[in-house]
Amino acid sequence: MITIKVRKKNGEYLDFCSRGHAGYAESGHDIVCAAVSALIVNTVNSLETFTDDKFTAEEHDGYVSLRFQGSLSDRGKLLMDSLLLGLTEIEHSYKNRYLTVKVKEV
């Protein structure tokens, strides 16, 4: 299962972490894992390309972490909101069997 954790403070994104593998199918054939990966990679690339927002990213097999340095711009917030929308749609489509998204206000 993939577990996504997002922390916010006063509605502002602090960080994002994705861990695990979906387990929907064998590696290379797992459409859930591919969809989640595509959304995350596109969001990171879009944050870098279309905003001046500062963040650090870490990635290795089955793990992606973003830590935001300061408040996100309106574009950055929209990109993160869009990422969460896509991820929660996948989560609901597969009835929470392969993906869990948790947003926590700290």
MOPAC internal coordinates of N, CA, C and O (Angstrom, degrees):
PM7 1SCF
backbone

  N    0.0000 0     0.00 0     0.00 0    0    0    0
  C    1.4489 1     0.00 0     0.00 0    1    0    0
  C    1.5311 1   109.21 1     0.00 0    2    1    0
  O    1.2310 1   121.52 1   -35.97 1    3    2    1
  N    1.3243 1   114.70 1   144.03 1    3    2    1
  C    1.4602 1   121.39 1   174.06 1    5    3    2
  C    1.5286 1   107.20 1   -94.13 1    6    5    3
  O    1.2310 1   120.79 1   -48.21 1    7    6    5
  N    1.3217 1   116.10 1   131.79 1    7    6    5
  C    1.4535 1   121.63 1   176.10 1    9    7    6
  C    1.5202 1   108.37 1  -116.56 1   10    9    7
  O    1.2310 1   121.18 1   -56.39 1   11   10    9
  N    1.3208 1   115.35 1   123.61 1   11   10    9
  C    1.4626 1   122.50 1   177.67 1   13   11   10
  C    1.5228 1   107.39 1  -109.15 1   14   13   11
  O    1.2310 1   120.94 1   -51.97 1   15   14   13
  N    1.3266 1   115.81 1   128.03 1   15   14   13
  C    1.4654 1   120.65 1   175.69 1   17   15   14
  C    1.5227 1   108.33 1  -123.75 1   18   17   15
  O    1.2310 1   121.36 1   -50.23 1   19   18   17
  N    1.3173 1   115.00 1   129.77 1   19   18   17
  C    1.4593 1   122.11 1   178.47 1   21   19   18
  C    1.5222 1   106.96 1  -125.07 1   22   21   19
  O    1.2310 1   121.05 1   -49.31 1   23   22   21
  N    1.3174 1   115.59 1   130.69 1   23   22   21
  C    1.4615 1   119.98 1   176.02 1   25   23   22
  C    1.5247 1   109.20 1  -112.32 1   26   25   23
  O    1.2310 1   122.17 1   -42.96 1   27   26   25
  N    1.3439 1   113.45 1   137.04 1   27   26   25
  C    1.4593 1   121.20 1   177.83 1   29   27   26
  C    1.5251 1   108.77 1  -129.68 1   30   29   27
  O    1.2310 1   121.59 1   -26.94 1   31   30   29
  N    1.3287 1   114.56 1   153.06 1   31   30   29
  C    1.4573 1   120.04 1   173.38 1   33   31   30
  C    1.5185 1   107.24 1  -133.21 1   34   33   31
  O    1.2310 1   120.96 1   -57.85 1   35   34   33
  N    1.3160 1   115.76 1   122.15 1   35   34   33
  C    1.4740 1   121.95 1  -176.64 1   37   35   34
  C    1.5282 1   110.35 1    53.49 1   38   37   35
  O    1.2310 1   120.52 1  -140.99 1   39   38   37
  N    1.3183 1   116.62 1    39.01 1   39   38   37
  C    1.4562 1   121.43 1   178.12 1   41   39   38
  C    1.5218 1   115.11 1    80.85 1   42   41   39
  O    1.2310 1   120.10 1   176.42 1   43   42   41
  N    1.3302 1   117.41 1    -3.58 1   43   42   41
  C    1.4698 1   121.93 1  -179.04 1   45   43   42
  C    1.5275 1   109.56 1   -95.64 1   46   45   43
  O    1.2310 1   120.54 1   -43.43 1   47   46   45
  N    1.3049 1   116.56 1   136.57 1   47   46   45
  C    1.4619 1   121.06 1   178.10 1   49   47   46
  C    1.5238 1   110.24 1   -68.39 1   50   49   47
  O    1.2310 1   120.76 1   -49.46 1   51   50   49
  N    1.3312 1   116.15 1   130.54 1   51   50   49
  C    1.4622 1   122.12 1   175.02 1   53   51   50
  C    1.5287 1   110.55 1  -102.34 1   54   53   51
  O    1.2310 1   121.16 1   130.18 1   55   54   53
  N    1.3401 1   115.38 1   -49.82 1   55   54   53
  C    1.4605 1   119.26 1  -178.98 1   57   55   54
  C    1.5173 1   111.21 1  -159.39 1   58   57   55
  O    1.2310 1   122.14 1   -10.77 1   59   58   57
  N    1.3150 1   113.50 1   169.23 1   59   58   57
  C    1.4636 1   123.46 1  -176.25 1   61   59   58
  C    1.5231 1   106.42 1  -143.12 1   62   61   59
  O    1.2310 1   120.09 1   -44.34 1   63   62   61
  N    1.3287 1   117.44 1   135.66 1   63   62   61
  C    1.4578 1   120.69 1   178.43 1   65   63   62
  C    1.5262 1   109.55 1  -142.23 1   66   65   63
  O    1.2310 1   121.03 1   -48.47 1   67   66   65
  N    1.3114 1   115.63 1   131.53 1   67   66   65
  C    1.4638 1   122.46 1   175.97 1   69   67   66
  C    1.5223 1   107.79 1  -121.60 1   70   69   67
  O    1.2310 1   121.13 1   -50.46 1   71   70   69
  N    1.3478 1   115.45 1   129.54 1   71   70   69
  C    1.4677 1   120.71 1   179.96 1   73   71   70
  C    1.5230 1   110.01 1  -134.09 1   74   73   71
  O    1.2310 1   121.67 1   -36.54 1   75   74   73
  N    1.3207 1   114.40 1   143.46 1   75   74   73
  C    1.4584 1   120.03 1   170.40 1   77   75   74
  C    1.5154 1   114.12 1    99.25 1   78   77   75
  O    1.2310 1   122.10 1     0.46 1   79   78   77
  N    1.3094 1   113.59 1  -179.54 1   79   78   77
  C    1.4596 1   123.13 1   178.61 1   81   79   78
  C    1.5230 1   107.94 1  -124.62 1   82   81   79
  O    1.2310 1   120.34 1   -32.78 1   83   82   81
  N    1.3018 1   116.95 1   147.22 1   83   82   81
  C    1.4582 1   121.55 1  -174.90 1   85   83   82
  C    1.5277 1   112.41 1   -63.58 1   86   85   83
  O    1.2310 1   120.41 1   135.89 1   87   86   85
  N    1.3105 1   116.82 1   -44.11 1   87   86   85
  C    1.4565 1   119.46 1  -176.81 1   89   87   86
  C    1.5256 1   113.26 1    77.51 1   90   89   87
  O    1.2310 1   120.46 1  -161.89 1   91   90   89
  N    1.3081 1   116.73 1    18.11 1   91   90   89
  C    1.4700 1   121.51 1   178.56 1   93   91   90
  C    1.5283 1   110.69 1   -71.15 1   94   93   91
  O    1.2310 1   120.53 1   141.31 1   95   94   93
  N    1.3202 1   116.60 1   -38.69 1   95   94   93
  C    1.4684 1   122.61 1  -178.84 1   97   95   94
  C    1.5280 1   107.78 1  -153.68 1   98   97   95
  O    1.2310 1   121.03 1    -2.01 1   99   98   97
  N    1.3127 1   115.63 1   177.99 1   99   98   97
  C    1.4622 1   120.81 1   177.92 1  101   99   98
  C    1.5250 1   110.41 1   -61.02 1  102  101   99
  O    1.2310 1   121.51 1   -26.40 1  103  102  101
  N    1.3324 1   114.71 1   153.60 1  103  102  101
  C    1.4598 1   120.72 1   176.10 1  105  103  102
  C    1.5228 1   109.53 1   -54.05 1  106  105  103
  O    1.2310 1   120.78 1   -45.76 1  107  106  105
  N    1.3109 1   116.11 1   134.24 1  107  106  105
  C    1.4598 1   121.24 1  -177.70 1  109  107  106
  C    1.5159 1   113.16 1    92.77 1  110  109  107
  O    1.2310 1   120.61 1   166.17 1  111  110  109
  N    1.3379 1   116.43 1   -13.83 1  111  110  109
  C    1.4648 1   121.30 1  -179.94 1  113  111  110
  C    1.5311 1   111.77 1  -127.53 1  114  113  111
  O    1.2310 1   120.70 1  -172.66 1  115  114  113
  N    1.3151 1   116.26 1     7.34 1  115  114  113
  C    1.4633 1   121.99 1  -174.91 1  117  115  114
  C    1.5303 1   109.78 1   -88.01 1  118  117  115
  O    1.2310 1   120.78 1   -78.48 1  119  118  117
  N    1.3367 1   116.12 1   101.52 1  119  118  117
  C    1.4629 1   120.43 1  -176.11 1  121  119  118
  C    1.5309 1   112.46 1   -71.08 1  122  121  119
  O    1.2310 1   120.19 1   151.93 1  123  122  121
  N    1.3273 1   117.24 1   -28.07 1  123  122  121
  C    1.4601 1   119.52 1   178.36 1  125  123  122
  C    1.5265 1   109.29 1   -68.98 1  126  125  123
  O    1.2310 1   120.70 1   132.57 1  127  126  125
  N    1.3242 1   116.27 1   -47.43 1  127  126  125
  C    1.4651 1   120.90 1   178.74 1  129  127  126
  C    1.5337 1   110.31 1   -61.12 1  130  129  127
  O    1.2310 1   120.36 1   138.50 1  131  130  129
  N    1.3113 1   116.93 1   -41.50 1  131  130  129
  C    1.4648 1   121.12 1   179.78 1  133  131  130
  C    1.5263 1   111.04 1   -63.75 1  134  133  131
  O    1.2310 1   120.17 1   138.37 1  135  134  133
  N    1.3123 1   117.29 1   -41.63 1  135  134  133
  C    1.4699 1   120.91 1  -179.74 1  137  135  134
  C    1.5259 1   110.93 1   -65.79 1  138  137  135
  O    1.2310 1   120.41 1   134.74 1  139  138  137
  N    1.3163 1   116.82 1   -45.26 1  139  138  137
  C    1.4621 1   121.24 1   179.34 1  141  139  138
  C    1.5252 1   109.80 1   -62.66 1  142  141  139
  O    1.2310 1   120.47 1   134.15 1  143  142  141
  N    1.3190 1   116.70 1   -45.85 1  143  142  141
  C    1.4686 1   121.03 1   179.80 1  145  143  142
  C    1.5177 1   111.47 1   -60.97 1  146  145  143
  O    1.2310 1   120.31 1   136.59 1  147  146  145
  N    1.3237 1   117.01 1   -43.41 1  147  146  145
  C    1.4668 1   120.66 1  -179.76 1  149  147  146
  C    1.5275 1   111.13 1   -62.43 1  150  149  147
  O    1.2310 1   120.23 1   137.06 1  151  150  149
  N    1.3259 1   117.17 1   -42.94 1  151  150  149
  C    1.4687 1   120.11 1   178.95 1  153  151  150
  C    1.5272 1   111.27 1   -63.17 1  154  153  151
  O    1.2310 1   120.42 1   135.25 1  155  154  153
  N    1.3224 1   116.80 1   -44.75 1  155  154  153
  C    1.4632 1   120.41 1  -177.74 1  157  155  154
  C    1.5291 1   111.38 1   -67.18 1  158  157  155
  O    1.2310 1   120.38 1   131.50 1  159  158  157
  N    1.3290 1   116.89 1   -48.50 1  159  158  157
  C    1.4676 1   120.44 1  -179.13 1  161  159  158
  C    1.5208 1   110.30 1   -61.84 1  162  161  159
  O    1.2310 1   119.88 1   137.77 1  163  162  161
  N    1.3239 1   117.84 1   -42.23 1  163  162  161
  C    1.4616 1   120.55 1   179.04 1  165  163  162
  C    1.5310 1   111.34 1   -63.60 1  166  165  163
  O    1.2310 1   120.40 1   141.27 1  167  166  165
  N    1.3204 1   116.84 1   -38.73 1  167  166  165
  C    1.4647 1   119.69 1   179.11 1  169  167  166
  C    1.5212 1   111.18 1   -65.77 1  170  169  167
  O    1.2310 1   120.08 1   135.06 1  171  170  169
  N    1.3298 1   117.46 1   -44.94 1  171  170  169
  C    1.4657 1   120.65 1   178.27 1  173  171  170
  C    1.5238 1   110.07 1   -60.49 1  174  173  171
  O    1.2310 1   120.44 1   132.58 1  175  174  173
  N    1.3275 1   116.76 1   -47.42 1  175  174  173
  C    1.4703 1   120.42 1   179.11 1  177  175  174
  C    1.5279 1   111.53 1   -62.11 1  178  177  175
  O    1.2310 1   120.18 1   141.12 1  179  178  177
  N    1.3205 1   117.26 1   -38.88 1  179  178  177
  C    1.4668 1   121.20 1   179.35 1  181  179  178
  C    1.5250 1   111.62 1   -68.54 1  182  181  179
  O    1.2310 1   120.07 1   140.32 1  183  182  181
  N    1.3325 1   117.48 1   -39.68 1  183  182  181
  C    1.4688 1   120.43 1   176.07 1  185  183  182
  C    1.5221 1   110.31 1   -60.39 1  186  185  183
  O    1.2310 1   120.46 1   138.35 1  187  186  185
  N    1.3271 1   116.73 1   -41.65 1  187  186  185
  C    1.4680 1   121.03 1   179.95 1  189  187  186
  C    1.5298 1   111.86 1   -69.31 1  190  189  187
  O    1.2310 1   120.15 1   141.55 1  191  190  189
  N    1.3226 1   117.31 1   -38.45 1  191  190  189
  C    1.4635 1   122.21 1  -173.51 1  193  191  190
  C    1.5226 1   113.41 1   -84.28 1  194  193  191
  O    1.2310 1   120.17 1   138.80 1  195  194  193
  N    1.3189 1   117.27 1   -41.20 1  195  194  193
  C    1.4551 1   121.06 1  -169.84 1  197  195  194
  C    1.5244 1   115.02 1  -105.26 1  198  197  195
  O    1.2310 1   120.02 1   179.28 1  199  198  197
  N    1.3422 1   117.58 1    -0.72 1  199  198  197
  C    1.4669 1   119.61 1   178.21 1  201  199  198
  C    1.5270 1   109.57 1  -135.05 1  202  201  199
  O    1.2310 1   121.52 1   -12.09 1  203  202  201
  N    1.3061 1   114.69 1   167.91 1  203  202  201
  C    1.4659 1   121.58 1   171.99 1  205  203  202
  C    1.5240 1   110.16 1  -104.05 1  206  205  203
  O    1.2310 1   120.44 1  -166.83 1  207  206  205
  N    1.3297 1   116.77 1    13.17 1  207  206  205
  C    1.4560 1   121.32 1  -178.18 1  209  207  206
  C    1.5226 1   110.33 1   -62.56 1  210  209  207
  O    1.2310 1   121.34 1   -35.63 1  211  210  209
  N    1.3212 1   115.04 1   144.37 1  211  210  209
  C    1.4545 1   121.69 1  -179.10 1  213  211  210
  C    1.5265 1   109.69 1  -102.90 1  214  213  211
  O    1.2310 1   121.03 1   -46.93 1  215  214  213
  N    1.3131 1   115.64 1   133.07 1  215  214  213
  C    1.4524 1   121.08 1   177.53 1  217  215  214
  C    1.5229 1   108.92 1  -158.47 1  218  217  215
  O    1.2310 1   121.54 1   -19.69 1  219  218  217
  N    1.3159 1   114.66 1   160.31 1  219  218  217
  C    1.4589 1   120.20 1   172.17 1  221  219  218
  C    1.5201 1   107.13 1  -112.00 1  222  221  219
  O    1.2310 1   121.17 1   -33.71 1  223  222  221
  N    1.3013 1   115.36 1   146.29 1  223  222  221
  C    1.4625 1   120.98 1  -179.72 1  225  223  222
  C    1.5232 1   109.53 1  -129.04 1  226  225  223
  O    1.2310 1   121.61 1   -35.88 1  227  226  225
  N    1.3081 1   114.53 1   144.12 1  227  226  225
  C    1.4600 1   121.48 1   175.38 1  229  227  226
  C    1.5236 1   107.12 1  -134.25 1  230  229  227
  O    1.2310 1   121.06 1   -41.86 1  231  230  229
  N    1.3216 1   115.57 1   138.14 1  231  230  229
  C    1.4693 1   119.56 1  -177.58 1  233  231  230
  C    1.5158 1   109.74 1  -146.37 1  234  233  231
  O    1.2310 1   120.99 1   -44.69 1  235  234  233
  N    1.3022 1   115.72 1   135.31 1  235  234  233
  C    1.4611 1   122.81 1   166.35 1  237  235  234
  C    1.5205 1   107.06 1  -156.87 1  238  237  235
  O    1.2310 1   119.87 1    -3.70 1  239  238  237
  N    1.2841 1   117.85 1   176.30 1  239  238  237
  C    1.4637 1   123.31 1  -171.26 1  241  239  238
  C    1.5366 1   112.69 1   -44.58 1  242  241  239
  O    1.2310 1   120.91 1   -68.28 1  243  242  241
  N    1.3166 1   115.86 1   111.72 1  243  242  241
  C    1.4572 1   120.99 1   176.91 1  245  243  242
  C    1.5141 1   115.02 1    76.76 1  246  245  243
  O    1.2310 1   119.89 1  -166.54 1  247  246  245
  N    1.3198 1   117.81 1    13.46 1  247  246  245
  C    1.4571 1   120.71 1  -176.57 1  249  247  246
  C    1.5243 1   110.37 1  -143.19 1  250  249  247
  O    1.2310 1   120.74 1   -49.19 1  251  250  249
  N    1.3402 1   116.19 1   130.81 1  251  250  249
  C    1.4579 1   122.44 1   172.48 1  253  251  250
  C    1.5250 1   107.28 1  -139.50 1  254  253  251
  O    1.2310 1   120.92 1   -47.77 1  255  254  253
  N    1.3197 1   115.85 1   132.23 1  255  254  253
  C    1.4527 1   121.17 1   179.17 1  257  255  254
  C    1.5228 1   109.55 1  -132.94 1  258  257  255
  O    1.2310 1   120.78 1   -44.84 1  259  258  257
  N    1.3233 1   116.12 1   135.16 1  259  258  257
  C    1.4699 1   123.16 1   173.89 1  261  259  258
  C    1.5182 1   107.71 1  -124.31 1  262  261  259
  O    1.2310 1   120.75 1   -46.96 1  263  262  261
  N    1.3200 1   116.16 1   133.04 1  263  262  261
  C    1.4703 1   121.72 1   174.25 1  265  263  262
  C    1.5251 1   107.07 1  -123.64 1  266  265  263
  O    1.2310 1   121.40 1   -59.31 1  267  266  265
  N    1.3203 1   114.94 1   120.69 1  267  266  265
  C    1.4579 1   119.84 1  -176.95 1  269  267  266
  C    1.5169 1   110.08 1   -86.75 1  270  269  267
  O    1.2310 1   121.18 1   -42.73 1  271  270  269
  N    1.3056 1   115.35 1   137.27 1  271  270  269
  C    1.4596 1   122.07 1  -179.42 1  273  271  270
  C    1.5192 1   107.96 1  -104.82 1  274  273  271
  O    1.2310 1   121.21 1   -88.97 1  275  274  273
  N    1.3076 1   115.29 1    91.03 1  275  274  273
  C    1.4575 1   120.70 1  -176.40 1  277  275  274
  C    1.5168 1   111.03 1    94.80 1  278  277  275
  O    1.2310 1   121.53 1     0.28 1  279  278  277
  N    1.3108 1   114.68 1  -179.72 1  279  278  277
  C    1.4645 1   120.94 1  -179.00 1  281  279  278
  C    1.5160 1   110.73 1   -71.26 1  282  281  279
  O    1.2310 1   121.10 1   -34.92 1  283  282  281
  N    1.3113 1   115.51 1   145.08 1  283  282  281
  C    1.4608 1   120.94 1   175.86 1  285  283  282
  C    1.5251 1   110.27 1   -79.62 1  286  285  283
  O    1.2310 1   121.26 1   -29.38 1  287  286  285
  N    1.3027 1   115.19 1   150.62 1  287  286  285
  C    1.4630 1   121.44 1   172.73 1  289  287  286
  C    1.5257 1   108.57 1   -68.13 1  290  289  287
  O    1.2310 1   120.75 1    -9.62 1  291  290  289
  N    1.3260 1   116.17 1   170.38 1  291  290  289
  C    1.4660 1   119.70 1   176.22 1  293  291  290
  C    1.5266 1   110.89 1   -58.84 1  294  293  291
  O    1.2310 1   120.21 1   140.37 1  295  294  293
  N    1.3306 1   117.21 1   -39.63 1  295  294  293
  C    1.4758 1   120.55 1   177.56 1  297  295  294
  C    1.5194 1   111.02 1   -64.15 1  298  297  295
  O    1.2310 1   120.82 1   137.55 1  299  298  297
  N    1.3264 1   116.04 1   -42.45 1  299  298  297
  C    1.4585 1   120.49 1   179.19 1  301  299  298
  C    1.5189 1   111.72 1   -61.91 1  302  301  299
  O    1.2310 1   120.71 1   136.81 1  303  302  301
  N    1.3360 1   116.25 1   -43.19 1  303  302  301
  C    1.4655 1   120.81 1   177.48 1  305  303  302
  C    1.5238 1   110.61 1   -62.12 1  306  305  303
  O    1.2310 1   120.58 1   136.74 1  307  306  305
  N    1.3213 1   116.50 1   -43.26 1  307  306  305
  C    1.4592 1   120.51 1   179.16 1  309  307  306
  C    1.5300 1   110.79 1   -61.86 1  310  309  307
  O    1.2310 1   120.36 1   137.54 1  311  310  309
  N    1.3261 1   116.92 1   -42.46 1  311  310  309
  C    1.4638 1   120.22 1   178.69 1  313  311  310
  C    1.5280 1   111.15 1   -63.16 1  314  313  311
  O    1.2310 1   120.20 1   137.25 1  315  314  313
  N    1.3169 1   117.23 1   -42.75 1  315  314  313
  C    1.4627 1   120.03 1   178.54 1  317  315  314
  C    1.5282 1   111.35 1   -68.76 1  318  317  315
  O    1.2310 1   120.11 1   140.49 1  319  318  317
  N    1.3337 1   117.40 1   -39.51 1  319  318  317
  C    1.4689 1   120.14 1   176.00 1  321  319  318
  C    1.5233 1   110.35 1   -60.96 1  322  321  319
  O    1.2310 1   120.51 1   139.26 1  323  322  321
  N    1.3222 1   116.63 1   -40.74 1  323  322  321
  C    1.4552 1   121.51 1   179.11 1  325  323  322
  C    1.5338 1   110.81 1   -65.18 1  326  325  323
  O    1.2310 1   120.50 1   137.70 1  327  326  325
  N    1.3283 1   116.64 1   -42.30 1  327  326  325
  C    1.4637 1   120.54 1   176.59 1  329  327  326
  C    1.5205 1   110.40 1   -57.93 1  330  329  327
  O    1.2310 1   120.37 1   131.54 1  331  330  329
  N    1.3285 1   116.90 1   -48.46 1  331  330  329
  C    1.4648 1   119.93 1  -179.31 1  333  331  330
  C    1.5239 1   112.03 1   -64.39 1  334  333  331
  O    1.2310 1   120.06 1   143.58 1  335  334  333
  N    1.3169 1   117.50 1   -36.42 1  335  334  333
  C    1.4593 1   120.70 1   176.27 1  337  335  334
  C    1.5300 1   110.28 1   -60.33 1  338  337  335
  O    1.2310 1   120.54 1   130.88 1  339  338  337
  N    1.3198 1   116.57 1   -49.12 1  339  338  337
  C    1.4647 1   120.47 1   179.59 1  341  339  338
  C    1.5141 1   112.34 1   -62.02 1  342  341  339
  O    1.2310 1   120.42 1   136.59 1  343  342  341
  N    1.3227 1   116.81 1   -43.41 1  343  342  341
  C    1.4661 1   120.60 1  -179.08 1  345  343  342
  C    1.5298 1   111.90 1   -66.20 1  346  345  343
  O    1.2310 1   120.08 1   138.16 1  347  346  345
  N    1.3405 1   117.46 1   -41.84 1  347  346  345
  C    1.4597 1   119.16 1   179.87 1  349  347  346
  C    1.5328 1   111.50 1   -69.84 1  350  349  347
  O    1.2310 1   120.14 1   149.35 1  351  350  349
  N    1.3274 1   117.34 1   -30.65 1  351  350  349
  C    1.4642 1   119.60 1   175.05 1  353  351  350
  C    1.5297 1   110.50 1   -64.63 1  354  353  351
  O    1.2310 1   120.36 1   138.28 1  355  354  353
  N    1.3301 1   116.92 1   -41.72 1  355  354  353
  C    1.4687 1   120.37 1   176.15 1  357  355  354
  C    1.5270 1   109.72 1   -64.17 1  358  357  355
  O    1.2310 1   120.88 1   134.88 1  359  358  357
  N    1.3264 1   115.93 1   -45.12 1  359  358  357
  C    1.4673 1   120.90 1   179.44 1  361  359  358
  C    1.5280 1   110.45 1   -54.87 1  362  361  359
  O    1.2310 1   119.99 1   132.04 1  363  362  361
  N    1.3200 1   117.63 1   -47.96 1  363  362  361
  C    1.4628 1   121.38 1  -178.21 1  365  363  362
  C    1.5223 1   112.26 1   -71.67 1  366  365  363
  O    1.2310 1   120.24 1   144.40 1  367  366  365
  N    1.3227 1   117.15 1   -35.60 1  367  366  365
  C    1.4659 1   120.41 1   179.83 1  369  367  366
  C    1.5198 1   112.15 1   -61.63 1  370  369  367
  O    1.2310 1   121.06 1   147.61 1  371  370  369
  N    1.3345 1   115.57 1   -32.39 1  371  370  369
  C    1.4653 1   120.44 1  -178.69 1  373  371  370
  C    1.5217 1   111.53 1  -107.47 1  374  373  371
  O    1.2310 1   120.90 1  -160.47 1  375  374  373
  N    1.3417 1   115.89 1    19.53 1  375  374  373
  C    1.4566 1   123.65 1   173.91 1  377  375  374
  C    1.5286 1   113.85 1    50.54 1  378  377  375
  O    1.2310 1   120.94 1  -137.56 1  379  378  377
  N    1.3206 1   115.81 1    42.44 1  379  378  377
  C    1.4671 1   123.67 1   175.78 1  381  379  378
  C    1.5388 1   113.45 1    61.32 1  382  381  379
  O    1.2310 1   119.76 1  -159.75 1  383  382  381
  N    1.3101 1   118.07 1    20.25 1  383  382  381
  C    1.4668 1   120.13 1  -177.85 1  385  383  382
  C    1.5212 1   112.65 1   -83.53 1  386  385  383
  O    1.2310 1   119.83 1   152.97 1  387  386  385
  N    1.3252 1   117.93 1   -27.03 1  387  386  385
  C    1.4661 1   121.14 1  -174.46 1  389  387  386
  C    1.5203 1   113.56 1  -121.66 1  390  389  387
  O    1.2310 1   120.77 1   168.11 1  391  390  389
  N    1.3267 1   116.13 1   -11.89 1  391  390  389
  C    1.4638 1   121.56 1  -174.34 1  393  391  390
  C    1.5178 1   109.68 1  -149.52 1  394  393  391
  O    1.2310 1   121.05 1   -45.45 1  395  394  393
  N    1.3309 1   115.60 1   134.55 1  395  394  393
  C    1.4609 1   121.87 1   173.99 1  397  395  394
  C    1.5152 1   107.84 1  -127.16 1  398  397  395
  O    1.2310 1   120.75 1   -49.97 1  399  398  397
  N    1.3325 1   116.17 1   130.03 1  399  398  397
  C    1.4602 1   122.31 1   178.54 1  401  399  398
  C    1.5175 1   108.09 1  -115.25 1  402  401  399
  O    1.2310 1   120.74 1   -56.32 1  403  402  401
  N    1.3322 1   116.19 1   123.68 1  403  402  401
  C    1.4594 1   121.47 1   179.39 1  405  403  402
  C    1.5225 1   109.01 1  -124.40 1  406  405  403
  O    1.2310 1   120.88 1   -55.42 1  407  406  405
  N    1.3240 1   115.92 1   124.58 1  407  406  405
  C    1.4649 1   121.98 1   175.87 1  409  407  406
  C    1.5181 1   106.35 1  -112.94 1  410  409  407
  O    1.2310 1   121.31 1   -55.16 1  411  410  409
  N    1.3314 1   115.10 1   124.84 1  411  410  409
  C    1.4627 1   120.51 1  -176.22 1  413  411  410
  C    1.5203 1   109.95 1  -122.15 1  414  413  411
  O    1.2310 1   121.02 1   -49.12 1  415  414  413
  N    1.3213 1   115.66 1   130.88 1  415  414  413
  C    1.4574 1   121.90 1   173.95 1  417  415  414
  C    1.5275 1   106.94 1   -91.08 1  418  417  415
  O    1.2310 1   120.82 1   -57.38 1  419  418  417
  N    1.3300 1   116.03 1   122.62 1  419  418  417
  C    1.4776 1   120.15 1  -177.63 1  421  419  418
  C    1.5069 1   111.53 1  -109.21 1  422  421  419
  O    1.2310 1   120.10 1   180.00 1  423  422  421

